[in-house]
Amino acid sequence: MALLRLGFARPHRLPTLPCLSPPFSCSASATVSAFHFSTEQRGWKGRESRARRRLLLGVGIPFLGQFMNMAGRGGGKSFLASAKQQSASPVEEVLKNVEWPEQFPFKQEDFQRFDESSDSVFYETPRFVTHIDDPAIAALNEYYAKVFPPSNTPGISLLDLCSSWVSHFPAGYKQDRIVGMGMNEEELKRNPVLTEYIVQDLNINPKLPFEDNSFDVITNVVSVDYLTKPIDVFKEMCRILKPGGLAIMSFSNRCFFTKAISIWTSTGDADHALIVGSYFHYAGGYEPPQAVDISPNPGRSDPMYIVYSRKVSTA
Ligand SMILES: C[S@@+](CC[C@H](N)C(=O)[O-])C[C@H]1O[C@@H](n2cnc3c(N)ncnc32)[C@H](O)[C@@H]1O
């Protein structure tokens, strides 16, 4: 496991991401020091690590900057200035009025990771931990309770991608079919909400082993940043969603840094919403993606963001 190879204890929650693309900021947290330790172990410090990471990027940073200008439509004001006037959360603004370029703008190198070893090695030991704090989990529970089909509705199927021993569904939530896909069988086996599970490395095989139009909801909690073939996965999600089916990608500002794609580790929270929004847009077959900031106590507990979309009803 990469974290252990680097010589420090596995954190109970994912380390927070550093903020490398101002003006977007991440909340401070005790686990930041764990992250800095990991970078120092690799001999990178402060500005040096920033320069190194930016070199990994292709079109990413400048391209995201262009998006910000388009999305803000601030009449000459900066994106952040206009976002501050409209909403407390830049994340909620970033997918409004985006003029997407014709072609998917990211390059192969934007999906590289520091640790390109097999994901099955990294995930072979189960982690019975939670990756976000309790208030963030509660916020996600509450959000799901609002948008999920009612518990125990006949004919409803859900799929939790990048699942583990927890799916963060509302307490007691049940359907006839709730499938989990992830990398560690021990974790999936213990997930009480799942009716079935599949172990599959989506970075090797992004094909989802389900029939067309079979799921009402697809979730993915704090893991979209590990997908190296996101467009293939999002196309597959669209194929297996029922018309009008809902895909909910949630994320915070934490990750297994060595396993997250470089475009993610080099950018901030609002950029992440834009990146996930771009996956929906360029995969095709979805309604325009939207972002929601459900952070429970901004600045005090883990932030929590949702980017969601529905499969178009005519697809
Ligand atoms: C940070 S954990 C989050 C787990 C769970 N969603 C949660 O909220 O606790 C990341 C998860 O992504 C899954 N994952 C990472 N890389 C993957 C890959 N290549 N294919 C499929 N799943 C992957 C792992 O199984 C792991 O459970």
The ligand as a MOL file (V3000), in Angstrom:
LIG
                    3D

  0  0  0     0  0            999 V3000
M  V30 BEGIN CTAB
M  V30 COUNTS 27 29 0 0 0
M  V30 BEGIN ATOM
M  V30 1 C -11.5380 6.9220 -0.7310 0
M  V30 2 S -12.2440 5.3600 -0.9720 0 CHG=1
M  V30 3 C -13.9730 5.7440 -0.9080 0
M  V30 4 C -14.7980 4.5640 -0.6140 0
M  V30 5 C -16.2900 4.8480 -0.3850 0
M  V30 6 N -16.9120 5.3670 -1.5780 0
M  V30 7 C -16.4890 5.7530 0.7960 0
M  V30 8 O -17.0780 6.8180 0.6360 0
M  V30 9 O -16.0410 5.4110 1.8790 0 CHG=-1
M  V30 10 C -11.9290 5.1050 -2.6900 0
M  V30 11 C -12.6530 3.9290 -3.2610 0
M  V30 12 O -12.4900 3.9640 -4.6740 0
M  V30 13 C -12.4070 2.6580 -5.1500 0
M  V30 14 N -11.5130 2.6640 -6.3200 0
M  V30 15 C -10.3090 3.2480 -6.3940 0
M  V30 16 N -9.7280 2.9790 -7.5710 0
M  V30 17 C -10.5890 2.1940 -8.2420 0
M  V30 18 C -10.5410 1.5540 -9.5020 0
M  V30 19 N -9.4680 1.6490 -10.2910 0
M  V30 20 N -11.6160 0.8240 -9.8900 0
M  V30 21 C -12.6930 0.6970 -9.0860 0
M  V30 22 N -12.7900 1.2720 -7.8710 0
M  V30 23 C -11.7400 2.0070 -7.4570 0
M  V30 24 C -11.8060 1.8230 -4.0360 0
M  V30 25 O -12.4030 0.5470 -3.9890 0
M  V30 26 C -12.1440 2.6010 -2.7880 0
M  V30 27 O -13.1180 1.9460 -2.0530 0
M  V30 END ATOM
M  V30 BEGIN BOND
M  V30 1 1 1 2
M  V30 2 1 2 3
M  V30 3 1 2 10
M  V30 4 1 3 4
M  V30 5 1 4 5
M  V30 6 1 5 6
M  V30 7 1 5 7
M  V30 8 2 7 8
M  V30 9 1 7 9
M  V30 10 1 10 11
M  V30 11 1 11 12
M  V30 12 1 11 26
M  V30 13 1 12 13
M  V30 14 1 13 14
M  V30 15 1 13 24
M  V30 16 1 14 15
M  V30 17 1 14 23
M  V30 18 2 15 16
M  V30 19 1 16 17
M  V30 20 1 17 18
M  V30 21 2 17 23
M  V30 22 1 18 19
M  V30 23 2 18 20
M  V30 24 1 20 21
M  V30 25 2 21 22
M  V30 26 1 22 23
M  V30 27 1 24 25
M  V30 28 1 24 26
M  V30 29 1 26 27
M  V30 END BOND
M  V30 END CTAB
M  END
